[in-house]
Amino acid sequence: MAAAVKEDFTQAKLSIADRRMLNFAVALTNAPASCREDDVKALREVGFSDIAIHDIVQVTALFNYYNRLADGLGIDPEEPC
């Protein structure tokens, strides 16, 4: 399943909750200002607690931060130290 998600999560066999979480993370990455309270409510509707939603936002934000930091400094994360 991990390979299917990595290749194209929109085509992977995922639960509604997992799909909704990933769609939210993509929206938060690509257009953060587009995320609204309705998006958070949609996560709650499929069983995510407020703590879990907080974690989703934190992990998404941290990965975006680290990627931008690496890109801005010209660091290739695949290159050995």
N, C-alpha and C positions, 0 to 999 in steps of 0.2 A: 504494500500500500504506500509506503514511503516513496518509492520510485514513481508511482502514479501521481502522487501529490506533487512531487518535485517537477515532474514533466508538465503537468497541467491539472491543477487541483479542481478546476471546473469540470473536468471529465472523470475524476476519480470517484469511486464509490464511497461516499462519505455520508455521515449522518447529517440531518438537517442542521443540528447545532454546530457541527464542525464546519459545514459549508458556510453558515451564517457568520461564524467567527472569522473565517478566512476572508470572506467578502468584506467584513468590517475592517480587518487589518489592511487589506488592499486599499480600501477607500481612505483610511487614515493615513496611509503612506502616500498615495497619489494625489489626494485632494482633501487634506485635513479640515479645511474650512467647510467642507460639505457634510461633515458628520454632525448629526443633530440628535436631540433627545429621542426621537423616534427610532434611531438606529440602536440606541442603548436599550430602549424598550423591547425592540425586536430580539435582542440577545437575552433579555430577561424572559421573554415568552418561550424560549427554547431551553430554559433551565439554568442559565448563567446567573450566579449571585452577583451582587455589587462588588464583592471582593474579587471574584473571577474576572469581571469586566475590567476592574482596575488593573489586574495582572495582564490582561490582554493588551490594554493601552500601554502599560509600562514596557512590556516586552517589545511591542511594535515600535514604540518610540526609541527604545535603546538600540534596537537593531538599525533603525534609520540613522540614528546619531552616529553609531560606530561605522556604518557604511559611508556616510558623508565625511566623517573624519578621515577614514582611510583614503577615500577618493581625493579629498582636498590635499592630503599630504603625499599623494602618489604612492601609497602603500599597496602592494599586491598581497592580499591575504593568502594566496596560494603559494607564494614564494617562501622558501625556508629562510630562517633568520641567518 
